[in-house]
Amino acid sequence: MKWADPKTTSRDHLLAMVKAVALLVQPSGLSADKIGFIDEARFKTTSDIVLKFNSITKPSANAYTNDLMTAAAALKK
């Protein structure tokens, strides 16, 4: 709160924003060991939508990898 403008940002507002972001990082039903991994089906859905509306010009095949997350998860074991 040291740098926040007290006229526009309160502690309660910031807490609400943090809670909203937390739901994006770990949605309900997602186990903690899946945080950081890209879900292939959800990525394809998103890719298809942005392609349909011309936000991208070609399919986004191989646009991501889960290799780093898989390697990190293996280190924890």
Chimera marker file (.cmm) of the C-alpha trace (Angstrom):
<marker_set name="trace">
<marker id="1" x="0.000" y="0.000" z="0.000" r="1" g="1" b="0" radius="0.5"/>
<marker id="2" x="3.032" y="2.259" z="0.265" r="1" g="1" b="0" radius="0.5"/>
<marker id="3" x="2.843" y="3.284" z="-3.416" r="1" g="1" b="0" radius="0.5"/>
<marker id="4" x="-0.917" y="2.923" z="-3.982" r="1" g="1" b="0" radius="0.5"/>
<marker id="5" x="-3.007" y="6.047" z="-4.474" r="1" g="1" b="0" radius="0.5"/>
<marker id="6" x="-5.329" y="6.081" z="-1.430" r="1" g="1" b="0" radius="0.5"/>
<marker id="7" x="-7.971" y="7.924" z="-3.466" r="1" g="1" b="0" radius="0.5"/>
<marker id="8" x="-8.400" y="5.037" z="-5.901" r="1" g="1" b="0" radius="0.5"/>
<marker id="9" x="-6.979" y="1.937" z="-4.195" r="1" g="1" b="0" radius="0.5"/>
<marker id="10" x="-7.856" y="0.543" z="-0.820" r="1" g="1" b="0" radius="0.5"/>
<marker id="11" x="-6.502" y="-2.514" z="0.950" r="1" g="1" b="0" radius="0.5"/>
<marker id="12" x="-9.883" y="-4.220" z="0.436" r="1" g="1" b="0" radius="0.5"/>
<marker id="13" x="-9.751" y="-3.488" z="-3.299" r="1" g="1" b="0" radius="0.5"/>
<marker id="14" x="-6.238" y="-4.921" z="-3.611" r="1" g="1" b="0" radius="0.5"/>
<marker id="15" x="-7.232" y="-8.019" z="-1.640" r="1" g="1" b="0" radius="0.5"/>
<marker id="16" x="-10.207" y="-8.546" z="-3.959" r="1" g="1" b="0" radius="0.5"/>
<marker id="17" x="-7.913" y="-8.269" z="-6.988" r="1" g="1" b="0" radius="0.5"/>
<marker id="18" x="-5.435" y="-10.783" z="-5.539" r="1" g="1" b="0" radius="0.5"/>
<marker id="19" x="-8.272" y="-13.235" z="-4.880" r="1" g="1" b="0" radius="0.5"/>
<marker id="20" x="-9.529" y="-12.811" z="-8.452" r="1" g="1" b="0" radius="0.5"/>
<marker id="21" x="-6.078" y="-13.510" z="-9.888" r="1" g="1" b="0" radius="0.5"/>
<marker id="22" x="-5.678" y="-16.548" z="-7.622" r="1" g="1" b="0" radius="0.5"/>
<marker id="23" x="-8.757" y="-18.078" z="-9.259" r="1" g="1" b="0" radius="0.5"/>
<marker id="24" x="-7.085" y="-17.701" z="-12.647" r="1" g="1" b="0" radius="0.5"/>
<marker id="25" x="-3.893" y="-19.349" z="-11.420" r="1" g="1" b="0" radius="0.5"/>
<marker id="26" x="-5.669" y="-22.224" z="-9.686" r="1" g="1" b="0" radius="0.5"/>
<marker id="27" x="-9.293" y="-22.538" z="-10.796" r="1" g="1" b="0" radius="0.5"/>
<marker id="28" x="-11.694" y="-24.591" z="-8.709" r="1" g="1" b="0" radius="0.5"/>
<marker id="29" x="-11.017" y="-28.290" z="-9.225" r="1" g="1" b="0" radius="0.5"/>
<marker id="30" x="-7.446" y="-27.851" z="-10.470" r="1" g="1" b="0" radius="0.5"/>
<marker id="31" x="-4.890" y="-29.618" z="-8.319" r="1" g="1" b="0" radius="0.5"/>
<marker id="32" x="-1.837" y="-27.633" z="-7.259" r="1" g="1" b="0" radius="0.5"/>
<marker id="33" x="0.481" y="-29.964" z="-9.182" r="1" g="1" b="0" radius="0.5"/>
<marker id="34" x="-1.132" y="-28.814" z="-12.457" r="1" g="1" b="0" radius="0.5"/>
<marker id="35" x="-0.437" y="-25.084" z="-11.965" r="1" g="1" b="0" radius="0.5"/>
<marker id="36" x="1.690" y="-23.823" z="-14.840" r="1" g="1" b="0" radius="0.5"/>
<marker id="37" x="0.776" y="-26.576" z="-17.296" r="1" g="1" b="0" radius="0.5"/>
<marker id="38" x="-1.051" y="-25.727" z="-20.519" r="1" g="1" b="0" radius="0.5"/>
<marker id="39" x="-4.213" y="-27.767" z="-21.064" r="1" g="1" b="0" radius="0.5"/>
<marker id="40" x="-4.054" y="-28.890" z="-24.706" r="1" g="1" b="0" radius="0.5"/>
<marker id="41" x="-7.823" y="-28.927" z="-25.289" r="1" g="1" b="0" radius="0.5"/>
<marker id="42" x="-8.327" y="-25.468" z="-23.765" r="1" g="1" b="0" radius="0.5"/>
<marker id="43" x="-5.398" y="-24.067" z="-25.726" r="1" g="1" b="0" radius="0.5"/>
<marker id="44" x="-6.844" y="-25.463" z="-28.967" r="1" g="1" b="0" radius="0.5"/>
<marker id="45" x="-10.239" y="-23.917" z="-28.187" r="1" g="1" b="0" radius="0.5"/>
<marker id="46" x="-8.644" y="-20.522" z="-27.570" r="1" g="1" b="0" radius="0.5"/>
<marker id="47" x="-6.500" y="-20.841" z="-30.685" r="1" g="1" b="0" radius="0.5"/>
<marker id="48" x="-9.512" y="-21.754" z="-32.828" r="1" g="1" b="0" radius="0.5"/>
<marker id="49" x="-11.454" y="-18.735" z="-31.548" r="1" g="1" b="0" radius="0.5"/>
<marker id="50" x="-8.687" y="-16.198" z="-32.211" r="1" g="1" b="0" radius="0.5"/>
<marker id="51" x="-8.068" y="-17.734" z="-35.648" r="1" g="1" b="0" radius="0.5"/>
<marker id="52" x="-11.779" y="-17.511" z="-36.471" r="1" g="1" b="0" radius="0.5"/>
<marker id="53" x="-11.841" y="-13.814" z="-35.587" r="1" g="1" b="0" radius="0.5"/>
<marker id="54" x="-8.569" y="-13.077" z="-37.426" r="1" g="1" b="0" radius="0.5"/>
<marker id="55" x="-6.539" y="-12.233" z="-34.342" r="1" g="1" b="0" radius="0.5"/>
<marker id="56" x="-3.954" y="-14.671" z="-35.705" r="1" g="1" b="0" radius="0.5"/>
<marker id="57" x="-3.379" y="-15.581" z="-39.341" r="1" g="1" b="0" radius="0.5"/>
<marker id="58" x="-2.551" y="-19.284" z="-39.089" r="1" g="1" b="0" radius="0.5"/>
<marker id="59" x="-3.238" y="-22.120" z="-36.640" r="1" g="1" b="0" radius="0.5"/>
<marker id="60" x="-1.037" y="-21.983" z="-33.573" r="1" g="1" b="0" radius="0.5"/>
<marker id="61" x="0.221" y="-25.569" z="-33.624" r="1" g="1" b="0" radius="0.5"/>
<marker id="62" x="3.329" y="-26.091" z="-31.497" r="1" g="1" b="0" radius="0.5"/>
<marker id="63" x="2.991" y="-22.619" z="-29.964" r="1" g="1" b="0" radius="0.5"/>
<marker id="64" x="3.744" y="-23.906" z="-26.462" r="1" g="1" b="0" radius="0.5"/>
<marker id="65" x="5.364" y="-26.764" z="-24.604" r="1" g="1" b="0" radius="0.5"/>
<marker id="66" x="4.912" y="-28.265" z="-21.174" r="1" g="1" b="0" radius="0.5"/>
<marker id="67" x="8.506" y="-29.572" z="-21.176" r="1" g="1" b="0" radius="0.5"/>
<marker id="68" x="9.787" y="-27.093" z="-18.586" r="1" g="1" b="0" radius="0.5"/>
<marker id="69" x="6.900" y="-27.782" z="-16.211" r="1" g="1" b="0" radius="0.5"/>
<marker id="70" x="7.292" y="-31.539" z="-16.660" r="1" g="1" b="0" radius="0.5"/>
<marker id="71" x="11.022" y="-31.292" z="-15.895" r="1" g="1" b="0" radius="0.5"/>
<marker id="72" x="10.342" y="-29.154" z="-12.817" r="1" g="1" b="0" radius="0.5"/>
<marker id="73" x="7.711" y="-31.598" z="-11.576" r="1" g="1" b="0" radius="0.5"/>
<marker id="74" x="10.174" y="-34.456" z="-11.996" r="1" g="1" b="0" radius="0.5"/>
<marker id="75" x="12.675" y="-32.629" z="-9.754" r="1" g="1" b="0" radius="0.5"/>
<marker id="76" x="10.136" y="-32.509" z="-6.935" r="1" g="1" b="0" radius="0.5"/>
<marker id="77" x="9.799" y="-36.305" z="-6.899" r="1" g="1" b="0" radius="0.5"/>
<link id1="1" id2="2" r="1" g="1" b="0" radius="0.2"/>
<link id1="2" id2="3" r="1" g="1" b="0" radius="0.2"/>
<link id1="3" id2="4" r="1" g="1" b="0" radius="0.2"/>
<link id1="4" id2="5" r="1" g="1" b="0" radius="0.2"/>
<link id1="5" id2="6" r="1" g="1" b="0" radius="0.2"/>
<link id1="6" id2="7" r="1" g="1" b="0" radius="0.2"/>
<link id1="7" id2="8" r="1" g="1" b="0" radius="0.2"/>
<link id1="8" id2="9" r="1" g="1" b="0" radius="0.2"/>
<link id1="9" id2="10" r="1" g="1" b="0" radius="0.2"/>
<link id1="10" id2="11" r="1" g="1" b="0" radius="0.2"/>
<link id1="11" id2="12" r="1" g="1" b="0" radius="0.2"/>
<link id1="12" id2="13" r="1" g="1" b="0" radius="0.2"/>
<link id1="13" id2="14" r="1" g="1" b="0" radius="0.2"/>
<link id1="14" id2="15" r="1" g="1" b="0" radius="0.2"/>
<link id1="15" id2="16" r="1" g="1" b="0" radius="0.2"/>
<link id1="16" id2="17" r="1" g="1" b="0" radius="0.2"/>
<link id1="17" id2="18" r="1" g="1" b="0" radius="0.2"/>
<link id1="18" id2="19" r="1" g="1" b="0" radius="0.2"/>
<link id1="19" id2="20" r="1" g="1" b="0" radius="0.2"/>
<link id1="20" id2="21" r="1" g="1" b="0" radius="0.2"/>
<link id1="21" id2="22" r="1" g="1" b="0" radius="0.2"/>
<link id1="22" id2="23" r="1" g="1" b="0" radius="0.2"/>
<link id1="23" id2="24" r="1" g="1" b="0" radius="0.2"/>
<link id1="24" id2="25" r="1" g="1" b="0" radius="0.2"/>
<link id1="25" id2="26" r="1" g="1" b="0" radius="0.2"/>
<link id1="26" id2="27" r="1" g="1" b="0" radius="0.2"/>
<link id1="27" id2="28" r="1" g="1" b="0" radius="0.2"/>
<link id1="28" id2="29" r="1" g="1" b="0" radius="0.2"/>
<link id1="29" id2="30" r="1" g="1" b="0" radius="0.2"/>
<link id1="30" id2="31" r="1" g="1" b="0" radius="0.2"/>
<link id1="31" id2="32" r="1" g="1" b="0" radius="0.2"/>
<link id1="32" id2="33" r="1" g="1" b="0" radius="0.2"/>
<link id1="33" id2="34" r="1" g="1" b="0" radius="0.2"/>
<link id1="34" id2="35" r="1" g="1" b="0" radius="0.2"/>
<link id1="35" id2="36" r="1" g="1" b="0" radius="0.2"/>
<link id1="36" id2="37" r="1" g="1" b="0" radius="0.2"/>
<link id1="37" id2="38" r="1" g="1" b="0" radius="0.2"/>
<link id1="38" id2="39" r="1" g="1" b="0" radius="0.2"/>
<link id1="39" id2="40" r="1" g="1" b="0" radius="0.2"/>
<link id1="40" id2="41" r="1" g="1" b="0" radius="0.2"/>
<link id1="41" id2="42" r="1" g="1" b="0" radius="0.2"/>
<link id1="42" id2="43" r="1" g="1" b="0" radius="0.2"/>
<link id1="43" id2="44" r="1" g="1" b="0" radius="0.2"/>
<link id1="44" id2="45" r="1" g="1" b="0" radius="0.2"/>
<link id1="45" id2="46" r="1" g="1" b="0" radius="0.2"/>
<link id1="46" id2="47" r="1" g="1" b="0" radius="0.2"/>
<link id1="47" id2="48" r="1" g="1" b="0" radius="0.2"/>
<link id1="48" id2="49" r="1" g="1" b="0" radius="0.2"/>
<link id1="49" id2="50" r="1" g="1" b="0" radius="0.2"/>
<link id1="50" id2="51" r="1" g="1" b="0" radius="0.2"/>
<link id1="51" id2="52" r="1" g="1" b="0" radius="0.2"/>
<link id1="52" id2="53" r="1" g="1" b="0" radius="0.2"/>
<link id1="53" id2="54" r="1" g="1" b="0" radius="0.2"/>
<link id1="54" id2="55" r="1" g="1" b="0" radius="0.2"/>
<link id1="55" id2="56" r="1" g="1" b="0" radius="0.2"/>
<link id1="56" id2="57" r="1" g="1" b="0" radius="0.2"/>
<link id1="57" id2="58" r="1" g="1" b="0" radius="0.2"/>
<link id1="58" id2="59" r="1" g="1" b="0" radius="0.2"/>
<link id1="59" id2="60" r="1" g="1" b="0" radius="0.2"/>
<link id1="60" id2="61" r="1" g="1" b="0" radius="0.2"/>
<link id1="61" id2="62" r="1" g="1" b="0" radius="0.2"/>
<link id1="62" id2="63" r="1" g="1" b="0" radius="0.2"/>
<link id1="63" id2="64" r="1" g="1" b="0" radius="0.2"/>
<link id1="64" id2="65" r="1" g="1" b="0" radius="0.2"/>
<link id1="65" id2="66" r="1" g="1" b="0" radius="0.2"/>
<link id1="66" id2="67" r="1" g="1" b="0" radius="0.2"/>
<link id1="67" id2="68" r="1" g="1" b="0" radius="0.2"/>
<link id1="68" id2="69" r="1" g="1" b="0" radius="0.2"/>
<link id1="69" id2="70" r="1" g="1" b="0" radius="0.2"/>
<link id1="70" id2="71" r="1" g="1" b="0" radius="0.2"/>
<link id1="71" id2="72" r="1" g="1" b="0" radius="0.2"/>
<link id1="72" id2="73" r="1" g="1" b="0" radius="0.2"/>
<link id1="73" id2="74" r="1" g="1" b="0" radius="0.2"/>
<link id1="74" id2="75" r="1" g="1" b="0" radius="0.2"/>
<link id1="75" id2="76" r="1" g="1" b="0" radius="0.2"/>
<link id1="76" id2="77" r="1" g="1" b="0" radius="0.2"/>
</marker_set>
